[in-house]
Amino acid sequence: MEDMIFYDRLQFAFTITFHYIFPQLTMGLSLMIVYFKWRYLRGNEEKYNDAAKFFMKIFAINFTMGVVTGIPMEFQFGTNWAKFSELTGSIIGQTLAMEGMFSFFLESSFLALFIFGEKLMGQKLHFLTGFLVFLGSWASGWFILATNSWMQHPVGYEILENGRFVLTNFSALFSNPWLLPAFLHNQIAAVVTSSFVVASVGAFYILRNKNVEYGKLFLKTGVLFGLVSSILLAFPTGDLNAKNVAKYQPAAFAAMEGIFETEEAGAEIILIGQPNMVEKKIDNKIAVPNVLSFLTYQEWDKQVPGMDQFKKEELPDNVPALYYAYHIMVGLGTIFIGVMFLAAFFLWKRKLYRIKPLLWTIMFLFPFPYIANITGWYTAELGRQPYLVYGLLKTSDGISPTVSSGNTLFTLLGFVALYMLLGLLFLVLVGKTINEGPKPQTH
């Protein structure tokens, strides 16, 4: 049984990690494309229109990869997690179906119109198609997060005698107190990813002395979007999420913050340290006293429950992984604010385009928002364990009893091989698009 759970979780973790490489860029990039197109309509500068169409090509490649890698995840609900689907399908099936019916079709339909229909529709309708692509991509995030939020903090349900969950209040799915902070934090994190990608492409062009005018435009836009989104990622969206975890999942909050023992006169915030699960402490700790209490409750001496306040079965089943995922996310987010603030300062001083060390830094930083986004998701999912539906349905009770661990391992290896090929194809296509660069409008 333990092997089955391990391989089922490992396969889903791998497929969703690879899949989420793509939507996080499309959700953020769709907003920036709308911005470029809006600037073109305002000032009639062709470089903004060229930028919108250039990044829509990259969007389209990401969108296609996202669709291809998302389909196997849907099937896993019926194969590896059949019991979970049977018990909760009448609830999560509704939000997942709405994601497919409304947002996916909206996004895919108007993506084609944006790419091929500019001359036919005119510029205002072309802008509208871009806006509807943005709306569809963010609606997709909303429905997915509504599903996940119900699993994190179940609301509006009833459990029948046969163990099935049924929805008693449809509106509760979308008024879930977990949903809005999670959605805003996720979407702003996607904007951070796209900002660094756009800024990185701009820095690349400037350093290569190729497409320099576009390079300056991309770098400036990426830095400005990146600074604002990086700050919003920490506060208020990150702060609101952390407070939700403290309120609704206190055991997960204690684990991700590394609080082994409850401190009576306020909890410290741990900046650096390694969890020692044998001695129940943080080794090599660097911490600031009472700050965690203030950030969480706005009281310096407020008690924050430690892991000693909970039964072993109530705690996340992998405390070190949760702790490290959370601290990697927070640490990278802090670096993003610092780098983007520095870049914005030199942009204001009109020196950014000449400071090569900073340009190199921005160019090579583009993978790290992906890492921060993925560790952020790991924080949410590892924190929910050992439950699929927090407090109600254990992970061990949601797997498919007829699918052996050998079958799951075999298909996992197949996914690894297939996704390696897809990843290489993706890199080739995006690399070729960036190398070609934006194509100026010809009249």
C-alpha positions in Angstrom: 0.0 0.0 0.0 2.8 2.4 0.9 4.5 1.8 -2.5 1.2 2.4 -4.3 0.7 5.7 -2.5 4.3 6.7 -3.1 4.3 6.0 -6.9 0.9 7.5 -7.4 2.0 10.7 -5.7 5.3 10.7 -7.5 3.7 10.3 -10.9 1.2 13.1 -10.2 3.9 15.4 -8.8 6.1 14.8 -11.9 3.3 15.4 -14.4 1.9 18.5 -12.7 5.3 20.0 -12.1 6.2 19.6 -15.8 2.7 20.8 -16.8 2.9 24.0 -14.7 6.0 25.2 -16.5 3.7 26.3 -19.3 0.5 27.8 -17.8 2.4 30.1 -15.4 4.0 31.8 -18.4 0.8 32.0 -20.5 -1.2 33.5 -17.6 1.3 36.2 -17.0 2.3 36.8 -20.6 -1.3 37.3 -21.7 -1.5 40.4 -19.4 1.7 41.8 -20.9 0.5 41.2 -24.5 -2.7 43.1 -23.7 -0.5 45.9 -22.3 1.7 46.0 -25.5 -1.4 46.0 -27.7 -3.0 48.8 -25.6 0.1 50.9 -25.9 0.0 50.5 -29.6 -3.6 51.7 -29.8 -2.8 54.7 -27.7 0.4 55.9 -29.4 0.3 54.0 -32.8 4.0 53.0 -32.3 4.5 49.9 -34.4 7.1 48.4 -32.0 4.4 47.8 -29.4 2.3 45.9 -31.9 5.3 43.9 -33.1 6.0 43.1 -29.4 2.5 41.9 -28.8 2.6 39.6 -31.9 6.1 38.3 -31.0 5.1 37.3 -27.5 1.9 35.8 -28.7 4.0 33.3 -30.7 5.8 32.3 -27.5 2.4 32.2 -25.8 1.0 29.9 -28.4 3.9 27.5 -28.1 3.5 27.4 -24.3 -0.3 27.1 -24.6 0.0 24.1 -26.9 2.5 22.4 -24.5 0.3 23.1 -21.6 -2.7 21.4 -23.3 -0.6 18.4 -24.3 0.8 17.9 -20.8 -2.5 18.7 -19.0 -4.5 15.9 -20.7 -2.6 13.0 -18.9 -3.3 14.7 -15.5 -7.1 14.5 -16.2 -6.8 10.8 -16.9 -4.9 10.2 -13.7 -8.0 11.2 -11.7 -9.6 8.1 -13.2 -6.7 5.8 -13.1 -4.5 6.4 -10.1 -7.0 8.3 -8.0 -10.3 6.6 -8.9 -11.5 6.4 -5.3 -10.9 10.2 -4.8 -12.8 10.9 -8.1 -15.6 8.6 -7.0 -16.1 10.3 -3.6 -15.5 13.9 -4.6 -16.3 14.0 -8.3 -19.7 15.6 -8.0 -17.9 18.7 -6.5 -14.5 19.0 -8.2 -15.9 17.7 -11.4 -18.0 20.9 -11.7 -15.2 23.4 -11.4 -12.9 21.3 -13.7 -15.6 21.0 -16.3 -16.2 24.8 -16.2 -12.5 25.3 -16.7 -12.6 23.2 -19.8 -15.9 24.5 -21.2 -15.6 28.2 -20.6 -12.0 29.3 -20.1 -10.1 26.8 -22.3 -12.4 27.3 -25.3 -12.4 31.1 -24.8 -8.6 31.1 -24.7 -8.0 28.7 -27.6 -10.6 30.3 -29.9 -9.5 33.8 -29.6 -5.8 32.8 -29.6 -6.3 31.7 -33.2 -8.1 35.0 -34.1 -5.3 37.1 -32.5 -2.6 35.3 -34.5 -4.3 35.1 -37.9 -7.0 37.8 -37.8 -5.4 41.2 -37.4 -5.8 42.4 -41.0 -9.3 41.0 -41.2 -10.6 42.5 -37.9 -8.8 45.8 -37.6 -6.8 46.9 -34.6 -9.6 47.4 -32.0 -11.1 44.0 -32.5 -7.6 42.6 -32.6 -7.0 44.1 -29.1 -10.3 42.6 -28.0 -9.2 39.1 -29.0 -6.0 39.6 -27.1 -8.0 40.7 -24.0 -10.3 37.7 -24.3 -7.2 35.4 -24.5 -6.1 37.0 -21.2 -9.6 36.7 -19.7 -9.7 33.0 -20.7 -6.2 32.2 -19.3 -7.0 33.9 -15.9 -10.5 32.3 -15.8 -8.7 28.9 -16.2 -6.6 29.8 -13.2 -9.7 30.8 -11.2 -11.5 27.5 -11.8 -8.4 25.4 -11.1 -7.8 27.3 -7.9 -11.5 27.0 -6.9 -11.0 23.2 -7.2 -7.8 23.3 -5.2 -9.2 25.7 -2.6 -12.0 23.3 -1.9 -9.5 20.6 -1.3 -7.5 22.9 1.0 -10.6 24.3 2.9 -13.8 22.3 2.0 -17.0 24.3 2.2 -20.6 23.9 1.1 -20.6 20.1 1.1 -22.4 17.2 2.7 -21.1 13.7 3.1 -23.6 10.9 2.3 -23.8 7.5 4.1 -21.7 5.9 1.3 -18.9 8.4 1.9 -19.5 10.5 -1.2 -19.3 14.3 -1.0 -22.1 16.3 -2.5 -22.4 20.0 -3.0 -25.1 21.7 -1.0 -24.1 25.3 -1.7 -22.8 26.1 -5.2 -21.9 29.7 -4.5 -19.7 28.5 -1.5 -17.2 27.1 -4.0 -16.5 30.6 -5.3 -16.9 32.5 -2.0 -14.4 30.1 -0.2 -12.2 32.3 2.0 -9.2 30.3 0.7 -9.8 31.1 -3.0 -9.3 34.8 -3.6 -5.9 35.1 -1.8 -4.7 31.9 -3.4 -5.9 33.0 -6.9 -4.3 36.5 -6.6 -1.0 35.1 -5.3 -0.9 32.5 -8.1 -1.7 35.0 -10.8 0.7 37.6 -9.6 3.4 34.8 -9.4 2.6 34.1 -13.1 3.2 37.8 -13.9 6.5 37.6 -12.1 7.5 34.7 -14.3 6.5 36.4 -17.5 8.2 39.7 -16.4 11.5 37.9 -16.0 11.1 36.1 -19.3 10.3 39.3 -21.2 13.1 41.2 -19.4 15.5 38.3 -20.0 14.8 38.3 -23.8 15.4 42.1 -23.8 18.7 41.7 -22.0 19.7 39.0 -24.4 19.0 41.2 -27.4 20.9 44.2 -25.9 24.0 42.0 -24.9 24.0 40.5 -28.4 23.6 43.9 -30.0 20.7 42.5 -32.0 17.1 43.9 -32.2 18.3 46.5 -29.7 15.3 48.7 -29.9 13.0 45.8 -29.1 15.5 44.7 -26.5 15.2 48.0 -24.7 11.4 47.9 -24.9 11.3 44.3 -23.5 13.7 45.0 -20.7 12.0 48.2 -19.6 8.5 46.5 -19.7 9.8 43.4 -17.9 11.5 45.4 -15.2 8.5 47.6 -14.5 6.0 44.7 -14.5 8.5 42.6 -12.5 9.0 45.2 -9.7 5.3 45.8 -9.2 4.4 42.1 -9.3 7.3 41.0 -7.1 6.2 43.4 -4.4 2.6 42.4 -4.7 3.6 38.8 -4.5 5.0 39.3 -1.0 2.4 41.8 0.2 -0.5 41.6 0.3 -1.1 38.3 -1.6 1.7 36.3 0.1 0.8 37.7 3.5 -2.9 36.8 3.1 -2.1 33.3 2.0 0.2 32.7 5.0 -2.6 34.0 7.3 -5.0 31.6 5.7 -2.7 28.7 6.4 -2.2 29.8 10.0 -6.0 30.0 10.5 -7.2 27.0 8.6 -4.2 24.6 8.6 -2.2 25.5 11.8 -0.2 22.2 11.7 1.0 23.0 8.2 1.9 26.5 9.2 4.0 25.3 12.1 5.8 22.8 9.8 6.5 25.3 7.0 7.8 27.9 9.5 9.9 25.3 11.3 8.2 25.8 14.7 8.9 22.6 16.6 8.0 23.9 20.1 5.4 26.5 21.0 6.9 29.8 22.2 4.9 31.4 24.9 6.0 35.0 24.4 5.8 35.3 20.6 7.3 33.2 17.7 10.5 34.0 15.9 10.8 34.0 12.1 13.5 31.6 10.9 15.6 33.0 8.0 18.0 30.1 7.7 18.3 26.7 9.2 17.8 23.0 8.6 15.0 20.9 10.3 16.4 18.2 12.6 13.6 15.6 12.8 15.4 13.5 15.4 16.0 16.2 17.9 12.9 18.2 16.9 14.7 21.5 16.3 16.2 23.7 13.6 20.0 23.4 13.2 22.3 26.3 12.4 19.4 28.7 12.9 19.4 32.4 12.1 16.1 33.9 13.3 14.5 37.2 14.3 12.5 37.1 17.6 8.8 37.7 17.6 8.5 38.8 14.0 6.4 35.8 12.9 3.8 36.6 15.6 3.6 40.2 14.4 3.4 39.3 10.7 0.7 36.7 11.4 -1.4 38.4 14.1 -0.1 42.0 14.3 0.9 41.3 17.9 4.5 40.9 18.9 3.9 38.5 21.8 1.0 36.4 20.3 1.5 32.7 20.7 1.9 30.7 17.4 1.1 26.9 17.9 4.2 24.7 17.3 4.2 21.2 16.0 4.3 20.0 19.6 0.6 21.1 19.9 -0.6 18.5 17.3 -0.9 14.8 17.1 1.6 13.1 14.8 -1.1 12.0 12.3 -2.2 15.7 12.0 1.2 16.9 10.9 2.3 17.0 7.2 4.0 13.7 6.4 7.2 15.3 5.0 8.1 18.3 7.2 11.6 18.9 5.8 10.3 19.0 2.2 7.5 21.4 3.2 9.9 23.6 5.2 12.5 23.8 2.4 9.9 24.4 -0.4 8.4 27.3 1.6 11.8 28.9 2.4 13.0 28.5 -1.2 9.9 30.3 -2.4 10.2 33.1 0.1 14.0 33.4 -0.4 13.7 33.7 -4.2 10.8 36.1 -3.9 13.0 38.4 -1.8 15.8 38.2 -4.4 13.3 39.1 -7.2 12.3 42.3 -5.3 16.0 43.2 -4.8 17.0 42.6 -8.4 14.0 44.4 -9.9 14.3 47.3 -7.6 18.0 47.7 -8.6 17.1 47.4 -12.3 14.3 49.9 -11.9 16.6 52.4 -10.2 19.2 52.2 -13.0 16.3 52.4 -15.5 15.2 55.6 -13.8 18.8 56.9 -14.0 19.0 55.9 -17.7 21.9 53.6 -17.1 20.4 50.2 -17.1 21.1 49.4 -20.8 24.9 50.0 -20.2 25.4 47.9 -17.0 26.4 44.6 -18.4 26.7 42.7 -15.1 23.1 43.5 -14.3 22.0 42.6 -17.8 23.7 39.2 -17.5 22.0 38.7 -14.1 18.6 39.5 -15.5 19.1 37.2 -18.5 20.2 34.2 -16.4 17.6 34.8 -13.7 14.6 33.8 -15.9 14.5 30.1 -14.7 14.2 31.1 -11.0 10.6 32.4 -11.0 9.7 28.9 -12.4 11.4 27.3 -9.4 9.7 29.8 -7.0 6.3 29.0 -8.6 6.7 25.3 -8.4 8.0 25.3 -4.8 5.0 27.6 -3.9 2.7 24.8 -5.2 4.7 22.2 -3.3 4.2 24.3 -0.2 0.4 24.3 -0.7 0.2 20.6 -1.6 2.7 19.2 1.0 1.0 21.3 3.7 -2.3 19.7 2.9 -0.9 16.2 3.4 -1.8 13.6 4.7 -5.1 14.6 3.3 -6.6 15.0 -0.2 -9.5 16.9 1.2 -8.1 18.6 4.3 -9.3 17.1 7.5 -11.8 14.8 5.7 -10.3 12.4 3.2 -6.9 10.9 3.7 -4.6 10.5 0.7 -4.3 6.8 1.4 -8.1 6.5 1.0 -8.2 8.2 -2.4 -5.9 5.9 -4.5 -7.1 3.3 -7.0 -6.8 -0.1 -5.3 -6.7 -2.1 -8.6 -3.7 -0.1 -10.1 -0.4 -1.7 -8.9 2.7 0.2 -8.0 4.5 -1.5 -10.8 2.0 -0.2 -13.4 2.4 3.3 -12.0 6.2 3.1 -12.1 6.2 1.8 -15.6 3.9 4.6 -16.9 5.9 7.2 -14.9 9.1 6.2 -16.7 7.2 6.5 -20.0 6.1 10.0 -19.0 9.7 11.0 -18.1 10.9 9.9 -21.6 8.0 11.5 -23.4 8.3 14.8 -21.5 12.0 14.9 -22.1 11.3 14.9 -25.8 8.5 17.5 -25.4 10.8 19.7 -23.4 13.5 19.6 -26.0 11.0 20.4 -28.7 9.7 23.3 -26.6 13.2 24.7 -26.1 14.0 24.4 -29.8 10.8 26.2 -30.9 11.1 29.0 -28.3 14.8 29.4 -29.0 14.1 29.6 -32.8 11.4 32.2 -32.2 13.6 34.3 -29.9 16.5 34.1 -32.4 14.3 35.3 -35.2 13.1 38.2 -33.1 10.1 40.4 -33.6 9.2 41.1 -37.2 8.5 44.8 -38.0 5.2 45.5 -39.6 5.4 45.8 -43.4 2.9 48.0 -45.2 
